[in-house]
Amino acid sequence: MNGAIFFYSTNGDGSIEWIGSSMIWLLLALSIANVVLIAIAASSNRRRDMLPADEARELRTLLAGGRYQEAIDRARRGESDLAAIVTRALDHSPDGTEAMVRASEQTADELLTARLRRLEPLNILGQVAPMIGLFGTVYGMIVAFQTVASSGGAADPVLLAGGIGTALVTTFWGLLIAIPALSAYAVVRNGTIAISDESLAAVDEMVSLFRPKQTAGASGATA
């Protein structure tokens, strides 16, 4: 038996077994899609796209110096999650720091939900691929047992090889897809959540820099 069994299934007479081969080819296509989805997930949820260190430092410096309009303009020019959260928080600055905190938390949740939703195809692929492999396993064993039954219990091992090969190869491809897909999903998802939490913490720190200014202004107005 050569490596060709990993790409198509054959009958005992050497002809292609179309149903088993179709499942193998489907799994091969899904394995390519799996690589693409993993690459997209990894490249779309990088720290520099969510929480750029330079941008965070610049915004913190502007707010600490009381240059609020410059901070708003800088945040609106940004394309990161941090910039979006800061922009929403500063838009609510006239309503007080509590409103800023609520706005930043809501924005962070919305952005995180959107990112996790885009990761779901990877999770679905990781869940479905073993099911397709299991379907191929059951089909292959049915073919093998039919061969045994039709031969009166004295089936030629060569004739059995087609069904058993389909059963094992589809399981192989299903697991080969599922293990990397679910592993990548878990790693990217956990990393995305962690960076989102860091972004929110950074914005909370910026809001805390804003709070003393409001307190001082309120005290002056009361006096």
MARTORDO-594503 format. One line per field, with one value per residue (C-alpha): residue in one letter; z negated, y, x negated; chain; residue number from 1. Coordinates in nm, 4 decimals. Layout:
MARTORDO-594503
nunu = c(a  ...)
z = c(Z  ...)
y = c(Y  ...)
x = c(X  ...)
titi = c(A  ...)
nudo = c(NUM  ...)
//
This chain:
MARTORDO-594503
nunu = c(m  n  g  a  i  f  f  y  s  t  n  g  d  g  s  i  e  w  i  g  s  s  m  i  w  l  l  l  a  l  s  i  a  n  v  v  l  i  a  i  a  a  s  s  n  r  r  r  d  m  l  p  a  d  e  a  r  e  l  r  t  l  l  a  g  g  r  y  q  e  a  i  d  r  a  r  r  g  e  s  d  l  a  a  i  v  t  r  a  l  d  h  s  p  d  g  t  e  a  m  v  r  a  s  e  q  t  a  d  e  l  l  t  a  r  l  r  r  l  e  p  l  n  i  l  g  q  v  a  p  m  i  g  l  f  g  t  v  y  g  m  i  v  a  f  q  t  v  a  s  s  g  g  a  a  d  p  v  l  l  a  g  g  i  g  t  a  l  v  t  t  f  w  g  l  l  i  a  i  p  a  l  s  a  y  a  v  v  r  n  g  t  i  a  i  s  d  e  s  l  a  a  v  d  e  m  v  s  l  f  r  p  k  q  t  a  g  a  s  g  a  t  a)
z = c(0.0000  0.0996  0.0051  0.2651  0.0114  -0.1664  0.1402  0.2785  0.1971  0.4233  0.4552  0.4413  0.8204  0.8240  0.9419  0.7589  0.4824  0.5484  0.2238  0.0035  0.2349  0.2320  -0.1465  -0.1362  0.1241  -0.0832  -0.3851  -0.1733  -0.0683  -0.4314  -0.5311  -0.2889  -0.4247  -0.7735  -0.6942  -0.5463  -0.8461  -1.0929  -0.9025  -0.8919  -1.2613  -1.3623  -1.1415  -1.2307  -1.6073  -1.6576  -1.9494  -1.7196  -1.5642  -1.8983  -2.1472  -1.9803  -2.2477  -2.0770  -2.0386  -2.4009  -2.5195  -2.3047  -2.4144  -2.7788  -2.7431  -2.5760  -2.8412  -3.1265  -2.9847  -2.9612  -2.5802  -2.5405  -2.1917  -2.0601  -2.2287  -2.0673  -1.7248  -1.7696  -1.8788  -1.5852  -1.3439  -1.4885  -1.3529  -1.6547  -1.9143  -2.1679  -1.9514  -1.9141  -2.2883  -2.3749  -2.1160  -2.2608  -2.6152  -2.5329  -2.3425  -2.6754  -2.8772  -2.9207  -3.1083  -3.3643  -3.4237  -3.5132  -3.1729  -3.0133  -3.1919  -3.0857  -2.7261  -2.7159  -2.8616  -2.6152  -2.3203  -2.4348  -2.4642  -2.1174  -1.9576  -2.1384  -2.0415  -1.6774  -1.6856  -1.8538  -1.6029  -1.3196  -1.4870  -1.4946  -1.1452  -1.2762  -1.5743  -1.3537  -1.1172  -1.4108  -1.5308  -1.1926  -1.0455  -1.2932  -1.2269  -0.8539  -0.9370  -1.1583  -0.8801  -0.6518  -0.9187  -0.9483  -0.5698  -0.5263  -0.7883  -0.6229  -0.2912  -0.4603  -0.6337  -0.3121  -0.1457  -0.4204  -0.3976  -0.0178  -0.0269  -0.2859  -0.5555  -0.3523  -0.2046  -0.0233  -0.2353  0.0805  0.1162  -0.2492  -0.2149  -0.0287  -0.3009  -0.5892  -0.4129  -0.3699  -0.7363  -0.8595  -0.6108  -0.6658  -1.0404  -0.9836  -0.7797  -1.0181  -1.3140  -1.1114  -1.0522  -1.3946  -1.6138  -1.4581  -1.4108  -1.7705  -1.9061  -1.6999  -1.7944  -2.1645  -2.1472  -1.9338  -2.1293  -2.4666  -2.3348  -2.1891  -2.5183  -2.7113  -2.4811  -2.4971  -2.8768  -2.8601  -2.6249  -2.8622  -3.1552  -2.9605  -2.8868  -3.2526  -3.3425  -3.0935  -3.2363  -3.5835  -3.4528  -3.3349  -3.6666  -3.8799  -3.6210  -3.6505  -4.0299  -4.0313  -3.7864  -3.9932  -4.3103  -4.1377  -4.0109  -4.3601  -4.5129)
y = c(0.0000  0.3344  0.6941  0.7286  0.5911  0.9292  1.0987  0.8559  0.5251  0.2213  -0.0954  -0.4379  -0.4452  -0.1225  0.1028  0.4259  0.4002  0.7242  0.7798  0.7167  0.9181  1.2081  1.2239  1.2202  1.4979  1.6995  1.6649  1.7654  2.0818  2.1518  2.1074  2.3861  2.6036  2.5258  2.6641  2.9789  3.0337  2.9866  3.2380  3.4906  3.4450  3.4914  3.7968  3.9701  3.9607  4.0854  4.3063  4.5844  4.5941  4.5953  4.7648  4.9462  5.0416  5.3685  5.4779  5.3970  5.5903  5.8923  5.9062  5.8732  6.1570  6.3853  6.3201  6.3592  6.6972  6.8068  6.8210  6.6628  6.7841  6.6569  6.3233  6.3050  6.3866  6.1310  5.8604  5.9266  5.8874  5.5497  5.2183  4.9994  4.8745  5.1007  5.4065  5.3137  5.2631  5.5893  5.7795  5.6526  5.7278  6.0833  6.1461  6.0915  6.3149  6.5893  6.3320  6.2537  5.9826  5.7177  5.7632  5.7420  5.4139  5.2662  5.3766  5.2273  4.8960  4.8759  4.9516  4.6975  4.4323  4.5117  4.4943  4.1727  4.0112  4.1012  3.9528  3.6322  3.5986  3.6102  3.3245  3.0975  2.9460  2.8013  2.6520  2.5139  2.3566  2.1947  2.0500  1.9367  1.7780  1.4846  1.4255  1.3959  1.1650  0.9570  0.9396  0.8066  0.5575  0.4218  0.4086  0.2295  -0.0324  -0.0869  -0.1485  -0.3884  -0.5847  -0.6004  -0.7522  -1.0139  -1.0896  -1.1226  -1.3636  -1.5887  -1.4956  -1.5743  -1.2333  -1.1677  -0.9247  -0.7220  -0.6671  -0.5679  -0.3163  -0.0622  -0.0270  -0.0407  0.2066  0.4523  0.4160  0.4871  0.7587  0.9691  0.9499  1.0535  1.3599  1.4571  1.4572  1.6269  1.9163  1.9266  1.9269  2.2351  2.4142  2.3783  2.4465  2.7646  2.8704  2.8327  3.0111  3.3028  3.3377  3.3467  3.5887  3.8158  3.8237  3.8989  4.1875  4.3232  4.3234  4.5015  4.7623  4.8284  4.8548  5.1052  5.3158  5.3013  5.4369  5.7205  5.8004  5.8130  6.0783  6.2703  6.2440  6.4836  6.7591  6.7245  6.7229  7.0383  7.2053  7.1079  7.2443  7.5755  7.6007  7.5349  7.7978)
x = c(0.0000  -0.1472  -0.0850  0.1898  0.4385  0.4233  0.5714  0.8277  0.9904  0.9824  1.1874  1.0351  1.0056  0.8043  1.0887  1.1662  1.4239  1.6069  1.7962  1.4938  1.2709  1.5190  1.5017  1.1229  1.1169  1.3631  1.1372  0.8369  1.0217  1.1109  0.7476  0.6518  0.9324  0.8045  0.4586  0.6137  0.8424  0.5569  0.3432  0.6290  0.7059  0.3429  0.2875  0.6159  0.5743  0.2220  0.1309  0.0164  0.3637  0.5439  0.3133  0.0217  -0.2295  -0.3283  0.0316  0.1125  -0.1906  -0.1077  0.2560  0.1582  -0.0923  0.1630  0.4259  0.1786  0.0853  0.4485  0.4366  0.7774  0.8635  0.5303  0.5977  0.9429  0.7984  0.5200  0.7638  0.9951  0.7050  0.6154  0.7420  0.6747  0.9208  0.7529  0.8191  1.1852  1.2275  1.0527  1.2564  1.5848  1.4705  1.3642  1.6860  1.8653  1.6311  1.8959  2.1086  1.8374  1.5843  1.8422  2.0036  1.6595  1.5892  1.9253  1.8717  1.5222  1.6431  1.9302  1.7024  1.4441  1.7160  1.8491  1.5063  1.4178  1.7486  1.6896  1.3399  1.4540  1.7373  1.4859  1.2965  1.6014  1.5479  1.2222  1.4026  1.6799  1.4275  1.2504  1.5803  1.7128  1.3986  1.3881  1.7598  1.6897  1.4012  1.6288  1.8845  1.6103  1.5097  1.8620  1.9022  1.5697  1.6575  1.9955  1.8194  1.5774  1.8538  2.0554  1.7518  1.7277  2.1004  2.1007  1.8069  1.9703  1.7188  1.4085  1.3333  1.0082  0.7965  0.7355  1.1092  1.1341  0.8524  1.0659  1.3293  1.0827  0.8541  1.1415  1.2336  0.8825  0.7857  1.0973  1.0376  0.6761  0.7704  1.0490  0.8100  0.5361  0.7757  0.9389  0.6282  0.4607  0.7952  0.9097  0.5612  0.5279  0.8805  0.8082  0.4716  0.5939  0.9185  0.7443  0.4835  0.7514  0.9425  0.6232  0.5260  0.8821  0.8624  0.5274  0.6737  0.9606  0.7220  0.5100  0.8181  0.9246  0.5823  0.6267  0.9706  0.8175  0.5781  0.8818  1.0673  0.8543  0.9046  1.2799  1.2596  1.0505  1.2884  1.5878  1.4254  1.3500  1.7060  1.8447  1.6204)
titi = c(A  A  A  A  A  A  A  A  A  A  A  A  A  A  A  A  A  A  A  A  A  A  A  A  A  A  A  A  A  A  A  A  A  A  A  A  A  A  A  A  A  A  A  A  A  A  A  A  A  A  A  A  A  A  A  A  A  A  A  A  A  A  A  A  A  A  A  A  A  A  A  A  A  A  A  A  A  A  A  A  A  A  A  A  A  A  A  A  A  A  A  A  A  A  A  A  A  A  A  A  A  A  A  A  A  A  A  A  A  A  A  A  A  A  A  A  A  A  A  A  A  A  A  A  A  A  A  A  A  A  A  A  A  A  A  A  A  A  A  A  A  A  A  A  A  A  A  A  A  A  A  A  A  A  A  A  A  A  A  A  A  A  A  A  A  A  A  A  A  A  A  A  A  A  A  A  A  A  A  A  A  A  A  A  A  A  A  A  A  A  A  A  A  A  A  A  A  A  A  A  A  A  A  A  A  A  A  A  A  A  A  A  A  A  A  A  A  A  A  A  A  A  A)
nudo = c(1  2  3  4  5  6  7  8  9  10  11  12  13  14  15  16  17  18  19  20  21  22  23  24  25  26  27  28  29  30  31  32  33  34  35  36  37  38  39  40  41  42  43  44  45  46  47  48  49  50  51  52  53  54  55  56  57  58  59  60  61  62  63  64  65  66  67  68  69  70  71  72  73  74  75  76  77  78  79  80  81  82  83  84  85  86  87  88  89  90  91  92  93  94  95  96  97  98  99  100  101  102  103  104  105  106  107  108  109  110  111  112  113  114  115  116  117  118  119  120  121  122  123  124  125  126  127  128  129  130  131  132  133  134  135  136  137  138  139  140  141  142  143  144  145  146  147  148  149  150  151  152  153  154  155  156  157  158  159  160  161  162  163  164  165  166  167  168  169  170  171  172  173  174  175  176  177  178  179  180  181  182  183  184  185  186  187  188  189  190  191  192  193  194  195  196  197  198  199  200  201  202  203  204  205  206  207  208  209  210  211  212  213  214  215  216  217  218  219  220  221  222  223)
//
